[in-house]
Amino acid sequence: MPRFDPTTHALSINRRAFLQQSAYGLGGIAFSLLANRLGAATAAASARPAGWSGALREAHLPIKAKRVIFLCMAGGPSQFETFDWKPKLKALDGQPFPESFTQGQQLAQLQNTVLKARGPFTEFKRHGQAGIEISELFPQLGTVADDLCVIRSMQTEQINHDTAHAFMNTGSIIKGRPSMGSGLLYGLGAETQDLPGFVVLNSQGKFGLQPISARQWSSGVLPSRFQGVQFQSRGDAVHYVGNPEGVCQSTQRQVVDEINRLNGFLADDQFDPEIATRIAQYELAFKMQTSVPELTDLRTEPRAMLDRYGVKEPGDGSFASNCLLARRLAERGVRMIQLYHRAWDHHGQLEEGMKSAAKDVDQATAALITDLKQRGMLDDTLILWGGEFGRTPMGQGTGRDHHINSFSVFMAGGGVKAGTVYGATDELGYRAVENVVNVHDLHATMLALLGIDHVRLNTKFQGLDVRLTGVAGETIPGIMA
């Protein structure tokens, strides 16, 4: 009798092994077929040329806005010197801040210190038919008050800059979540064939320069096809946008075609969304060699238009130049335009810092609103102006600390209720007490104005539905026209 060999027995095809391995094998084949079909569809979606309709085949809600311009005041501007006038806080200036407001509350860097009220150093004036109170630091914004919807009752969950920016941009502090602009590009696609659908620009002031990380415009778990593209504010907007010496346009076209052909072979062989992204981005980069220089040549604008925005020298990297460029991007079909102005982190030198930052943005912001309105574009362009959080009604040296219980933003155009103020804070501005709006509510409302039900715009990741508003957020009819 032959000796029993366990290795030979384990490798032999017996009834149990056959049934087990066949089941796994057939299941694997079926899964592979389904995955390939799904992968092909997803790859095709992410490889579509610019101008595609996006993942959403039809709008969930009436479309009021087609694009978003987010004027992000990085650092957290003080609401007490912008849009939330508090005469009682001014009267209490320098006196102990009432403990009843702060007991047991989260404070950033004022923990275990003597809290003294810091009143606003500016006066406020009423503007427009609705008499909206706006700080004297923003006289030009006062001229467009009837186009603004000021929200004075904002609250956020994050008290530090980077996480607060992430929360405002992605709805989460977890790394890898898609930014608002990436989600819009994924859901709605773009209306441009020659430019990225999501563009980011940076500028900075003299005080309160708060760093901004690139994760704020990341595509996260979405293919990188949908991430924001940062344009340089000075010099060439895109590095190496021109051909090297000796390389003509036709040669460049041949190179791009050959690279895309080889990438196409790879995409046929294996599913990887990044291959489709690479193909699309090579094509877009080739088109941008023509479109970007034309787009960013602000010298083609009339001198009167440059003066309206306050542009001293075209392409000088200022917020004013970026605002004018934002209008040109909007005209060319870019879906999401995000302008960061790093000038609002005023733990000290509040008075000097606020005056400087306000001067940087006041004229250009008002000019952008007026310009879009005159071109008939404000009705379908949604503008959001604001920072990642607010500032304390208590002083911190010569400045103010971070504050999450209340801050102000404003919206304009794109279906918002113009000439209105929504929400209110208590008499000292410590907490939002009327019509409180959290960041998820703001996102849900913005998406609704773009025709999107925030619950239905999501992408699968690790078995979960990833969406901008997470599991929260309610639309706010009070700020929608």
Buried (B, 14 or more C-beta within 10 A) or exposed (E): EEEEEEEEEEEEEEEEEEEEEEEEEEEEEEEEEEEEEEBBEBBEBBBBEBEBEBBBEEEBBEBBBBBBBBBBBBBBBBBBBBBBBBEEBBEBEEEEBEEEBBEEEEBBEBEEEEBBBBBBBBEBBEBBEBEBBBBEBBBBBBBBBEBBBBBBBBBBBBBBBBBBBBBBBBBBBEEBBBBBBBBBBBBBBBBBBBBBBBBBBBBBBEBBBBEBEEBBBBBBBBBBBBBBBBBBBEEBBBEEBEEEEEEEEEEBEEEBEEBBEEBBEEBEEEBBBBBBBBBBBBBBBBBBBEBBBEBBEBEEBEEEBBEBBBBEEBBBBBBBBBBBBBBBBBBBBBBBBBBBBBBBBBBBBBEBBBBBBBBBBBBBBBBBBBBBBEEEBBBBBBBBBBBBBBBBBBBBEBBBBBBBBBBBBBBBBBBBBBBBBBBBBBEBBBBBBEBBBBBBBBBBBBBBBBBBBBBEBBBEBEEEEBBBBBEEBBBBEBBBE
